[in-house]
Amino acid sequence: MTTTVLRTADELHARVDTGRRAVVMTMGALHEGHATLVRTAREIAGDGEVVVTVFVNPLQFGAGEDLDRYPRTLDADVKIAGLAGADVVFAPAVDEVYPGGEPQVRISAGPMGGRLEGSTRPGHFDGMLTVVAKLLHLTRPDVALFGQKDAQQLALIRRMVRDLNFGMEIVGVPTVREADGLALSSRNRYLSATERRTALALSQALFAGSDRHAAQEALRARAREVPATHARAEALSAIGESRAAADTHAVAKAAPGGPAAVRAAARLILDDAARLNPPLALDYLALVDPSDFTEIPDDHTGEAVLAVAARVGTTRLIDNIPLTFGAAS
């Protein structure tokens, strides 16, 4: 399909309304993760319109961060977006988005914006929400799609849209990973071969935490199904059902572990990676409530996010995985 490149909001607004508009916001350097977002947008929009924005937002970069280093690959981006189903690539200049220079009035990310990524990158989420708000106004979508890899960003966008009555749907799309488990990111291209091997510890830590969590939840489910008493185990053993007896007794005696065990399983992987060459420098490992990104207590039930951020060499990477505690009662 032919993908149109537009530079101004007036050009975008002049297009004929063809139905539902779905928008995917990017900073360019598109990869398969972005393409997955666009394909999902195409499915949602149907016969409507899919718009991909390409804009490197200077407000999101703090002192010493990689604004100048961030890749600009518009021609390749247009090709990837078009093949995935985009009708339009909206690639405005900085003065189109910020015609009066840096905006004096900005969106505040509030308390959630100061946690985790916000603590490491002060002001980042204020800049992110400000440009997302601007682009939502400029593109006027019915639905906007964002990747779950940036879980805190997604949570804040959902909160902004709800709190400030933006009136469109926000859809989160699961993280896309490479064959070795590394979450797709435009920053992966900065990693050397040895740095990449170290960087795999991020996803490996998350999978270890997830595996520990799955084992705990399976144990809880088994405990609900089996009359797990020592007397029952002894009775089963007496009639020769030794395997069933052992299983029942194990269920009765096993400690559930909870969030602390999930964190510990992930931490083991990250601690080992800190001793590699090159080493992994951990920023944070957190198991948080997705509604506000505060650490969950040991008795937490419901959704949670296991999140990690670290540096390998000069490259900073983030990743996360969703978990649900106590899904069944």
Residue frames as qw, qx, qy, qz and C-alpha x, y, z in Angstrom:
[[0.000, 0.887, 0.462, 0.000, 0.00, 0.00, 0.00],
 [0.350, 0.575, -0.041, 0.739, 1.07, 3.61, -0.55],
 [0.482, -0.623, -0.416, 0.455, 2.05, 5.42, 2.62],
 [0.183, 0.851, 0.123, 0.477, 1.77, 9.21, 2.63],
 [0.540, -0.203, -0.342, 0.742, 4.32, 11.29, 4.53],
 [0.083, -0.880, -0.285, -0.370, 2.90, 14.45, 6.06],
 [0.478, 0.161, -0.364, 0.783, 4.79, 17.19, 7.89],
 [0.146, -0.182, 0.222, -0.947, 2.07, 19.46, 9.26],
 [0.228, 0.301, 0.804, -0.460, -1.10, 19.06, 11.27],
 [0.459, 0.487, 0.007, -0.744, -3.03, 21.06, 8.64],
 [0.395, 0.309, -0.757, -0.420, -2.14, 18.42, 6.03],
 [0.071, -0.070, -0.976, 0.193, -3.30, 15.68, 8.37],
 [0.282, 0.405, 0.565, -0.661, -6.55, 17.47, 9.24],
 [0.426, 0.437, -0.275, -0.743, -7.32, 18.02, 5.55],
 [0.093, 0.091, -0.963, -0.236, -7.54, 14.29, 4.89],
 [0.632, -0.210, -0.354, -0.657, -10.99, 12.86, 4.22],
 [0.502, -0.285, 0.663, -0.476, -12.48, 11.08, 7.23],
 [0.565, 0.173, -0.726, -0.352, -12.59, 7.40, 6.26],
 [0.817, -0.365, -0.426, -0.134, -13.70, 5.97, 9.60],
 [0.720, -0.683, 0.007, 0.121, -11.86, 5.05, 12.76],
 [0.405, 0.765, -0.407, 0.293, -8.35, 6.50, 13.10],
 [0.880, -0.427, -0.037, 0.204, -5.72, 4.50, 14.99],
 [0.201, 0.892, -0.344, 0.214, -2.43, 6.19, 15.91],
 [0.899, -0.205, -0.120, 0.369, 0.94, 4.65, 16.79],
 [0.041, -0.976, 0.203, -0.065, 3.41, 7.12, 18.31],
 [0.905, -0.036, -0.002, 0.423, 7.13, 6.53, 17.80],
 [0.187, -0.869, 0.252, 0.383, 10.44, 8.35, 17.93],
 [0.581, 0.671, -0.417, -0.197, 11.49, 6.62, 14.72],
 [0.041, 0.463, -0.884, 0.046, 14.17, 3.95, 14.27],
 [0.836, -0.035, 0.080, -0.542, 11.31, 1.51, 13.72],
 [0.030, 0.296, -0.954, -0.017, 11.77, -2.21, 14.29],
 [0.355, -0.218, -0.866, -0.276, 9.57, -5.30, 14.49],
 [0.123, -0.405, -0.700, 0.575, 8.12, -4.13, 17.82],
 [0.218, 0.389, 0.022, -0.895, 6.81, -1.00, 16.14],
 [0.331, 0.075, -0.712, -0.614, 5.62, -3.02, 13.16],
 [0.214, -0.317, -0.915, 0.128, 3.59, -5.19, 15.52],
 [0.063, 0.475, 0.420, -0.771, 1.95, -2.06, 16.92],
 [0.286, 0.319, -0.333, -0.840, 1.10, -0.90, 13.40],
 [0.301, -0.075, -0.885, -0.346, -0.33, -4.27, 12.39],
 [0.112, -0.430, -0.802, 0.398, -2.49, -4.26, 15.52],
 [0.147, 0.457, 0.128, -0.868, -3.60, -0.73, 14.71],
 [0.281, 0.137, -0.642, -0.700, -4.53, -1.88, 11.19],
 [0.235, -0.287, -0.928, -0.033, -6.72, -4.62, 12.65],
 [0.049, -0.519, -0.585, 0.621, -8.43, -2.16, 15.00],
 [0.158, 0.430, -0.114, -0.882, -8.93, 0.57, 12.38],
 [0.600, 0.425, 0.677, -0.028, -10.33, -1.81, 9.79],
 [0.469, 0.621, 0.420, 0.467, -11.32, 0.31, 6.79],
 [0.173, -0.974, -0.078, 0.127, -10.35, 3.45, 8.69],
 [0.440, 0.792, -0.287, 0.310, -6.92, 5.07, 8.86],
 [0.826, -0.404, -0.095, 0.380, -3.64, 4.18, 10.57],
 [0.193, 0.915, -0.196, 0.294, -1.28, 7.05, 11.36],
 [0.827, -0.227, -0.186, 0.480, 2.28, 6.51, 12.60],
 [0.042, -0.991, 0.108, -0.073, 3.96, 9.51, 14.15],
 [0.811, 0.074, -0.137, 0.564, 7.74, 9.87, 13.95],
 [0.036, -0.893, 0.081, -0.441, 9.02, 12.59, 16.26],
 [0.654, -0.029, -0.488, 0.577, 12.13, 12.65, 18.44],
 [0.317, -0.875, -0.272, -0.244, 10.88, 14.63, 21.40],
 [0.386, 0.486, -0.440, 0.649, 13.59, 16.81, 22.97],
 [0.473, -0.587, 0.213, -0.622, 11.57, 17.20, 26.19],
 [0.959, -0.236, -0.084, -0.135, 12.06, 13.52, 27.02],
 [0.796, 0.234, -0.293, 0.475, 15.85, 13.68, 27.10],
 [0.498, -0.853, -0.037, 0.152, 17.64, 14.82, 30.23],
 [0.026, 0.882, -0.467, -0.061, 21.14, 16.22, 30.63],
 [0.218, -0.494, 0.837, 0.090, 23.73, 13.79, 29.29],
 [0.718, 0.238, 0.637, -0.152, 21.15, 11.57, 27.56],
 [0.446, -0.074, 0.682, 0.575, 21.30, 10.53, 23.93],
 [0.431, 0.740, 0.287, -0.430, 19.16, 13.08, 22.05],
 [0.266, 0.742, -0.446, -0.423, 21.84, 13.80, 19.44],
 [0.123, -0.311, 0.931, 0.145, 22.80, 10.14, 19.26],
 [0.607, 0.291, 0.643, -0.366, 19.23, 8.92, 18.81],
 [0.329, 0.033, 0.741, 0.585, 18.92, 7.41, 15.29],
 [0.457, 0.555, 0.118, -0.685, 16.97, 9.28, 12.61],
 [0.219, -0.078, 0.883, 0.408, 16.00, 6.84, 9.85],
 [0.500, 0.376, 0.249, -0.739, 12.84, 8.30, 8.29],
 [0.531, 0.357, -0.559, -0.527, 13.08, 6.64, 4.87],
 [0.285, 0.064, -0.954, 0.065, 13.45, 3.20, 6.45],
 [0.208, 0.199, 0.682, -0.672, 10.72, 4.04, 8.97],
 [0.556, 0.338, -0.067, -0.756, 8.25, 4.90, 6.20],
 [0.509, 0.236, -0.768, -0.308, 8.97, 1.60, 4.47],
 [0.142, -0.044, -0.930, 0.338, 8.48, -0.44, 7.67],
 [0.325, 0.275, 0.463, -0.778, 5.32, 1.46, 8.58],
 [0.563, 0.325, -0.311, -0.693, 3.86, 1.03, 5.10],
 [0.437, 0.144, -0.876, -0.143, 4.56, -2.70, 4.95],
 [0.051, -0.149, -0.858, 0.490, 2.86, -3.09, 8.35],
 [0.002, 0.626, 0.764, 0.157, -0.28, -1.29, 7.15],
 [0.129, -0.579, -0.241, 0.768, 0.14, 2.44, 7.86],
 [0.394, 0.785, 0.435, 0.198, -1.72, 4.90, 5.66],
 [0.112, 0.930, -0.081, 0.341, 0.16, 7.96, 6.91],
 [0.681, -0.202, -0.295, 0.639, 3.50, 8.72, 8.53],
 [0.094, -0.964, -0.123, -0.215, 3.23, 12.04, 10.34],
 [0.752, -0.096, -0.128, 0.639, 6.78, 13.35, 10.76],
 [0.006, -0.976, -0.150, -0.155, 6.55, 16.95, 12.02],
 [0.451, 0.457, -0.349, 0.683, 9.51, 19.23, 12.65],
 [0.360, -0.292, -0.604, 0.648, 10.17, 20.44, 16.18],
 [0.074, 0.129, 0.102, -0.984, 8.68, 23.87, 15.42],
 [0.470, -0.239, -0.582, -0.620, 5.47, 22.22, 14.19],
 [0.600, -0.416, -0.674, 0.112, 4.97, 20.50, 17.53],
 [0.424, -0.632, -0.304, 0.573, 6.39, 23.36, 19.62],
 [0.391, 0.720, 0.283, 0.499, 5.76, 26.47, 17.51],
 [0.173, -0.941, 0.062, -0.284, 6.60, 28.86, 20.34],
 [0.204, 0.547, -0.721, 0.374, 9.69, 27.01, 21.47],
 [0.296, -0.096, -0.902, 0.298, 9.67, 24.78, 24.53],
 [0.376, -0.643, -0.489, -0.454, 6.17, 24.96, 26.04],
 [0.076, -0.420, 0.463, -0.777, 5.76, 26.99, 29.21],
 [0.729, -0.164, 0.325, -0.580, 2.73, 24.92, 30.24],
 [0.363, 0.281, -0.879, -0.133, 3.34, 21.19, 30.48],
 [0.841, -0.307, -0.321, -0.310, 1.63, 18.03, 31.70],
 [0.220, -0.573, 0.699, -0.368, 2.78, 16.89, 35.14],
 [0.598, 0.050, -0.791, -0.121, 3.16, 13.16, 35.64],
 [0.680, -0.580, 0.024, -0.449, 2.35, 13.51, 39.35],
 [0.592, -0.576, 0.547, -0.136, 3.61, 11.11, 42.04],
 [0.933, 0.142, 0.321, 0.076, 3.84, 8.10, 39.68],
 [0.596, 0.767, -0.101, 0.218, 6.14, 10.12, 37.45],
 [0.108, -0.821, 0.507, -0.241, 8.76, 10.33, 40.20],
 [0.806, -0.303, 0.496, -0.107, 9.05, 6.58, 40.70],
 [0.842, 0.089, 0.462, 0.264, 11.35, 4.06, 39.00],
 [0.567, 0.440, 0.307, 0.625, 12.09, 5.57, 35.57],
 [0.042, -0.920, -0.158, -0.355, 11.08, 8.98, 36.87],
 [0.621, -0.751, 0.138, 0.179, 13.52, 8.72, 39.76],
 [0.730, -0.110, 0.376, 0.560, 16.35, 7.77, 37.42],
 [0.303, 0.307, 0.420, 0.799, 15.37, 10.30, 34.74],
 [0.005, -0.572, -0.466, 0.675, 13.91, 13.41, 36.44],
 [0.274, 0.552, -0.068, -0.784, 11.44, 15.27, 34.21],
 [0.053, -0.092, 0.872, 0.478, 11.31, 12.48, 31.63],
 [0.088, 0.467, 0.880, 0.018, 7.66, 11.63, 32.14],
 [0.135, 0.729, 0.255, -0.620, 6.53, 15.27, 32.18],
 [0.099, 0.499, -0.514, -0.691, 8.13, 15.65, 28.76],
 [0.050, 0.085, 0.954, 0.284, 6.68, 12.38, 27.53],
 [0.137, 0.607, 0.743, -0.248, 3.13, 13.21, 28.61],
 [0.119, 0.688, 0.004, -0.716, 3.38, 16.71, 27.19],
 [0.137, 0.341, -0.669, -0.646, 4.32, 15.47, 23.71],
 [0.044, 0.262, 0.958, 0.106, 1.79, 12.63, 23.83],
 [0.159, 0.676, 0.525, -0.492, -0.92, 15.14, 24.73],
 [0.149, 0.609, -0.274, -0.729, 0.20, 17.39, 21.87],
 [0.085, 0.174, -0.852, -0.487, 0.28, 14.54, 19.36],
 [0.129, 0.432, 0.881, -0.141, -3.13, 13.27, 20.49],
 [0.215, 0.732, 0.264, -0.591, -4.53, 16.73, 19.80],
 [0.124, 0.557, -0.500, -0.651, -2.68, 17.02, 16.49],
 [0.098, 0.098, -0.921, -0.364, -3.64, 13.57, 15.18],
 [0.598, -0.017, 0.145, -0.788, -7.15, 13.35, 16.71],
 [0.287, 0.098, -0.937, -0.171, -7.33, 9.54, 16.98],
 [0.775, -0.341, -0.197, -0.494, -10.15, 7.30, 18.10],
 [0.927, -0.360, 0.046, 0.099, -7.58, 4.88, 19.52],
 [0.212, 0.814, -0.526, 0.122, -3.86, 5.14, 20.25],
 [0.979, -0.093, -0.169, 0.067, -1.58, 2.13, 20.70],
 [0.049, -0.809, 0.543, -0.219, 1.54, 1.85, 22.88],
 [0.694, 0.190, -0.687, 0.105, 3.90, -1.00, 23.69],
 [0.765, -0.620, -0.121, -0.126, 3.82, -2.70, 27.06],
 [0.754, 0.121, -0.275, 0.584, 7.63, -2.73, 27.15],
 [0.098, 0.305, -0.236, 0.918, 7.38, 0.85, 28.40],
 [0.349, -0.506, -0.789, 0.018, 4.94, -0.19, 31.13],
 [0.225, -0.527, -0.396, 0.717, 5.26, 2.91, 33.28],
 [0.052, 0.144, -0.322, -0.934, 4.81, 5.16, 30.27],
 [0.294, -0.310, -0.770, -0.474, 1.69, 3.23, 29.25],
 [0.328, -0.551, -0.699, 0.317, 0.26, 3.48, 32.78],
 [0.137, -0.442, -0.156, 0.872, 0.84, 7.24, 32.86],
 [0.148, -0.017, -0.514, -0.845, -0.72, 7.80, 29.43],
 [0.333, -0.452, -0.802, -0.204, -3.78, 5.84, 30.50],
 [0.296, -0.562, -0.528, 0.564, -3.98, 7.91, 33.68],
 [0.054, -0.270, 0.118, 0.954, -3.62, 11.20, 31.80],
 [0.225, -0.183, -0.663, -0.690, -6.30, 10.27, 29.26],
 [0.380, -0.534, -0.755, 0.014, -8.66, 9.21, 32.05],
 [0.316, -0.526, -0.399, 0.682, -7.94, 12.09, 34.46],
 [0.010, -0.401, 0.128, 0.907, -8.06, 14.80, 31.80],
 [0.578, 0.535, 0.510, -0.345, -10.96, 13.40, 29.75],
 [0.060, -0.416, 0.596, 0.684, -9.15, 13.05, 26.43],
 [0.710, 0.377, 0.235, -0.547, -11.92, 10.88, 25.05],
 [0.668, 0.452, -0.537, -0.249, -10.02, 8.21, 23.14],
 [0.971, -0.229, 0.038, -0.048, -9.13, 4.59, 23.77],
 [0.013, 0.741, -0.672, 0.018, -5.59, 3.59, 24.80],
 [0.990, 0.051, -0.083, -0.102, -4.49, 0.08, 23.84],
 [0.329, -0.686, 0.644, 0.073, -1.40, -1.67, 25.21],
 [0.864, 0.379, -0.301, -0.139, 0.34, -4.19, 22.93],
 [0.886, -0.410, 0.153, 0.155, 2.52, -6.99, 24.41],
 [0.194, -0.771, 0.517, 0.317, 6.30, -6.70, 24.25],
 [0.878, 0.456, -0.141, -0.025, 7.96, -8.16, 21.17],
 [0.579, -0.638, 0.478, 0.172, 11.19, -10.08, 21.82],
 [0.413, 0.599, -0.645, -0.233, 14.06, -11.27, 19.70],
 [0.850, 0.036, -0.511, -0.124, 14.74, -15.01, 19.43],
 [0.513, 0.130, -0.658, 0.536, 17.11, -14.89, 22.43],
 [0.379, -0.641, -0.624, 0.239, 14.55, -13.14, 24.63],
 [0.257, -0.229, -0.097, 0.934, 15.92, -9.61, 24.50],
 [0.251, 0.771, 0.490, -0.320, 13.09, -7.07, 24.28],
 [0.500, 0.515, 0.337, 0.609, 13.17, -5.22, 20.96],
 [0.205, -0.871, -0.141, 0.423, 14.45, -1.67, 21.36],
 [0.490, 0.851, -0.064, 0.177, 15.98, 0.96, 19.13],
 [0.232, -0.846, 0.471, -0.097, 18.86, 1.08, 21.63],
 [0.925, -0.135, 0.343, 0.090, 19.81, -2.58, 21.06],
 [0.724, 0.636, -0.016, 0.268, 21.82, -1.46, 18.04],
 [0.037, -0.882, 0.389, -0.264, 24.28, 0.24, 20.39],
 [0.791, -0.456, 0.400, -0.076, 25.27, -3.06, 22.04],
 [0.228, 0.554, -0.781, -0.174, 28.45, -4.88, 21.06],
 [0.734, -0.005, -0.649, -0.202, 28.33, -8.67, 20.84],
 [0.422, -0.037, -0.748, 0.511, 29.69, -9.10, 24.37],
 [0.212, -0.024, 0.328, -0.920, 27.42, -6.37, 25.76],
 [0.667, -0.065, -0.350, -0.655, 24.43, -8.08, 24.21],
 [0.629, -0.070, -0.768, 0.100, 25.27, -11.33, 25.98],
 [0.158, -0.077, -0.613, 0.770, 25.29, -9.47, 29.27],
 [0.366, -0.023, -0.007, -0.930, 22.08, -7.61, 28.41],
 [0.578, -0.154, -0.717, -0.359, 20.22, -10.92, 28.09],
 [0.244, -0.122, -0.786, 0.554, 20.24, -11.03, 31.90],
 [0.325, 0.019, 0.168, -0.930, 17.34, -8.54, 31.93],
 [0.732, -0.005, -0.343, -0.589, 14.89, -10.87, 30.22],
 [0.592, 0.039, -0.791, 0.148, 16.39, -13.93, 31.92],
 [0.034, 0.013, -0.638, 0.769, 15.78, -12.33, 35.32],
 [0.542, 0.034, 0.043, -0.839, 12.18, -11.55, 34.43],
 [0.748, 0.050, -0.571, -0.334, 11.58, -15.09, 33.18],
 [0.397, 0.050, -0.813, 0.424, 13.13, -16.50, 36.37],
 [0.217, 0.030, 0.465, -0.858, 10.79, -14.37, 38.46],
 [0.665, 0.087, -0.217, -0.709, 7.85, -15.38, 36.28],
 [0.643, 0.073, -0.760, -0.061, 8.74, -19.08, 36.56],
 [0.161, -0.001, -0.758, 0.632, 8.95, -18.78, 40.34],
 [0.424, 0.077, 0.212, -0.877, 5.61, -17.03, 40.38],
 [0.703, 0.087, -0.481, -0.517, 4.00, -19.71, 38.18],
 [0.488, 0.030, -0.845, 0.219, 5.29, -22.44, 40.49],
 [0.067, 0.046, 0.601, -0.795, 3.83, -20.64, 43.50],
 [0.567, 0.107, -0.017, -0.816, 0.46, -20.15, 41.86],
 [0.677, 0.079, -0.679, -0.272, 0.37, -23.82, 40.77],
 [0.296, 0.010, -0.829, 0.475, 1.15, -24.84, 44.33],
 [0.301, 0.083, 0.392, -0.866, -1.67, -22.70, 45.65],
 [0.677, 0.115, -0.326, -0.650, -4.07, -24.19, 43.11],
 [0.582, 0.064, -0.810, 0.030, -2.98, -27.71, 44.09],
 [0.068, -0.004, -0.723, 0.688, -3.46, -26.89, 47.75],
 [0.502, 0.085, 0.142, -0.849, -7.04, -25.80, 47.03],
 [0.725, 0.145, -0.488, -0.463, -7.78, -29.00, 45.14],
 [0.641, 0.047, -0.748, 0.168, -6.21, -31.58, 47.48],
 [0.656, -0.718, -0.097, -0.211, -7.32, -32.15, 51.09],
 [0.538, 0.524, -0.496, 0.436, -3.79, -31.42, 52.21],
 [0.616, -0.668, 0.266, -0.322, -3.52, -32.86, 55.73],
 [0.013, 0.515, -0.852, 0.095, -0.84, -35.02, 57.22],
 [0.608, 0.017, 0.709, -0.357, -3.49, -37.55, 58.24],
 [0.772, 0.546, 0.060, -0.320, -4.65, -37.82, 54.63],
 [0.380, 0.680, -0.624, -0.059, -1.08, -38.39, 53.47],
 [0.254, -0.336, 0.875, -0.239, -0.57, -41.13, 56.03],
 [0.733, 0.238, 0.509, -0.384, -3.83, -42.80, 55.01],
 [0.696, 0.644, -0.207, -0.240, -2.85, -42.76, 51.36],
 [0.148, 0.613, -0.773, 0.069, 0.56, -44.15, 52.20],
 [0.522, -0.169, 0.763, -0.340, -1.01, -46.96, 54.20],
 [0.798, 0.380, 0.411, -0.222, -2.87, -48.21, 51.14],
 [0.729, 0.021, 0.474, 0.494, 0.19, -48.00, 48.93],
 [0.384, 0.841, 0.252, 0.287, -0.41, -44.68, 47.17],
 [0.615, -0.446, -0.057, 0.648, 2.99, -43.37, 48.15],
 [0.324, 0.222, 0.287, 0.874, 3.36, -40.90, 45.25],
 [0.225, -0.711, -0.415, -0.521, -0.03, -39.32, 45.94],
 [0.622, -0.690, -0.294, 0.225, 0.79, -39.22, 49.63],
 [0.566, -0.210, 0.045, 0.796, 4.10, -37.47, 49.03],
 [0.122, 0.440, 0.364, 0.812, 2.46, -34.94, 46.74],
 [0.403, -0.763, -0.419, -0.283, -0.27, -34.20, 49.25],
 [0.655, -0.588, -0.192, 0.434, 2.19, -33.80, 52.10],
 [0.467, 0.036, 0.160, 0.869, 4.41, -31.50, 50.03],
 [0.069, -0.616, -0.389, -0.681, 1.46, -29.28, 49.19],
 [0.546, -0.754, -0.365, -0.034, 0.48, -29.11, 52.84],
 [0.668, -0.531, -0.055, 0.518, 3.96, -28.13, 54.02],
 [0.526, 0.310, 0.225, 0.760, 5.19, -25.88, 51.22],
 [0.111, -0.637, -0.225, 0.729, 5.55, -22.15, 51.89],
 [0.515, 0.764, 0.388, 0.021, 4.00, -19.97, 49.19],
 [0.591, 0.008, 0.178, 0.787, 6.90, -17.50, 48.96],
 [0.098, 0.894, 0.365, -0.241, 4.92, -14.63, 47.44],
 [0.368, 0.922, -0.047, 0.108, 6.34, -11.45, 45.93],
 [0.352, -0.795, 0.486, 0.087, 9.56, -11.68, 47.95],
 [0.739, -0.098, 0.628, 0.225, 10.40, -15.01, 46.33],
 [0.616, 0.710, 0.294, 0.176, 9.70, -13.59, 42.85],
 [0.059, 0.968, -0.242, 0.042, 12.06, -10.68, 43.49],
 [0.557, -0.582, 0.580, 0.120, 14.73, -13.01, 44.89],
 [0.801, 0.217, 0.515, 0.213, 14.61, -15.30, 41.85],
 [0.480, 0.843, 0.107, 0.219, 15.09, -12.38, 39.50],
 [0.213, -0.923, 0.320, -0.013, 17.80, -10.81, 41.67],
 [0.786, -0.297, 0.488, 0.236, 19.95, -13.95, 41.51],
 [0.706, 0.496, 0.346, 0.369, 20.25, -13.61, 37.73],
 [0.172, 0.948, -0.009, 0.266, 21.04, -9.91, 37.92],
 [0.523, -0.768, 0.361, 0.073, 23.66, -10.39, 40.64],
 [0.808, -0.030, 0.463, 0.362, 25.42, -12.96, 38.46],
 [0.531, 0.715, 0.261, 0.373, 25.33, -10.57, 35.49],
 [0.163, -0.977, 0.133, -0.042, 26.99, -7.86, 37.59],
 [0.606, -0.555, 0.512, 0.251, 30.09, -10.08, 37.67],
 [0.790, 0.432, 0.355, 0.251, 30.27, -10.58, 33.90],
 [0.267, -0.516, 0.303, 0.755, 32.65, -8.81, 31.54],
 [0.018, -0.363, 0.191, -0.912, 31.26, -6.35, 30.63],
 [0.037, -0.255, -0.828, 0.497, 29.13, -6.14, 33.78],
 [0.185, -0.660, -0.567, -0.457, 25.47, -5.27, 34.08],
 [0.102, 0.034, -0.413, 0.904, 24.93, -2.15, 36.21],
 [0.147, -0.578, -0.799, -0.070, 21.47, -2.41, 37.75],
 [0.124, -0.365, 0.015, -0.923, 19.33, 0.72, 38.12],
 [0.535, -0.151, 0.464, -0.690, 16.38, -1.04, 39.70],
 [0.288, -0.159, -0.920, -0.213, 14.44, -4.26, 40.04],
 [0.340, -0.006, 0.382, -0.859, 10.87, -3.66, 41.19],
 [0.108, -0.345, -0.915, -0.177, 7.63, -5.61, 41.58],
 [0.098, 0.120, 0.190, -0.969, 4.93, -2.98, 41.45],
 [0.347, 0.589, 0.662, -0.306, 1.22, -2.30, 41.28],
 [0.360, 0.290, 0.510, 0.725, 0.50, -1.15, 37.69],
 [0.054, -0.866, -0.475, -0.147, -2.02, 1.42, 38.90],
 [0.180, -0.981, 0.070, -0.035, 0.58, 3.59, 40.64],
 [0.693, 0.487, -0.410, 0.338, 3.98, 1.81, 40.34],
 [0.384, -0.655, 0.512, -0.402, 4.45, 1.39, 44.08],
 [0.201, 0.259, -0.941, 0.079, 5.99, -1.83, 45.39],
 [0.729, -0.311, -0.395, -0.464, 3.40, -4.49, 46.14],
 [0.472, -0.513, 0.585, -0.414, 3.12, -5.98, 49.67],
 [0.035, -0.211, 0.976, 0.028, 3.54, -9.69, 50.39],
 [0.356, 0.351, 0.807, -0.315, -0.24, -10.17, 50.63],
 [0.294, 0.409, -0.251, -0.826, -0.93, -8.50, 47.26],
 [0.522, 0.329, 0.784, 0.067, -3.59, -10.01, 45.02],
 [0.450, 0.836, 0.208, -0.236, -4.30, -8.96, 41.47],
 [0.708, 0.637, -0.011, 0.305, -2.13, -7.56, 38.69],
 [0.489, -0.748, 0.231, 0.384, 1.54, -6.62, 39.12],
 [0.639, 0.736, -0.192, 0.114, 4.51, -5.70, 36.95],
 [0.778, -0.416, 0.197, 0.427, 8.02, -7.07, 37.46],
 [0.416, 0.901, -0.028, 0.118, 10.26, -4.34, 36.01],
 [0.747, -0.358, 0.159, 0.537, 14.00, -3.97, 35.55],
 [0.376, 0.918, -0.084, 0.093, 16.35, -1.29, 34.23],
 [0.750, -0.444, 0.258, 0.416, 20.11, -1.53, 33.82],
 [0.299, 0.860, -0.338, -0.239, 23.09, -0.26, 31.91],
 [0.888, -0.025, 0.318, 0.330, 25.45, -2.35, 29.83],
 [0.503, 0.187, 0.208, 0.818, 28.36, -0.27, 28.71],
 [0.025, 0.110, 0.061, -0.992, 26.89, 3.11, 27.77],
 [0.390, -0.229, -0.597, -0.663, 23.47, 1.70, 26.83],
 [0.317, -0.014, 0.650, -0.691, 20.53, 1.79, 29.22],
 [0.377, -0.130, -0.795, -0.457, 17.81, -0.83, 28.75],
 [0.486, -0.094, 0.493, -0.716, 14.44, -1.50, 30.38],
 [0.421, -0.069, -0.838, -0.341, 12.15, -4.50, 30.40],
 [0.458, -0.132, 0.526, -0.704, 9.15, -5.84, 32.32],
 [0.301, -0.130, -0.905, -0.269, 6.71, -8.71, 32.52],
 [0.551, -0.352, 0.040, -0.756, 3.12, -8.71, 33.82],
 [0.235, -0.022, -0.944, 0.231, 2.11, -11.08, 36.63],
 [0.571, -0.450, -0.182, -0.663, -1.14, -11.81, 38.45],
 [0.075, 0.191, -0.848, 0.489, -1.17, -12.88, 42.10],
 [0.266, 0.215, 0.783, -0.519, -3.94, -14.99, 43.53],
 [0.292, 0.048, -0.509, -0.808, -5.91, -15.22, 40.30],
 [0.596, -0.296, -0.665, -0.339, -8.14, -17.98, 41.63],
 [0.352, -0.438, 0.474, -0.678, -9.80, -18.23, 45.03]]
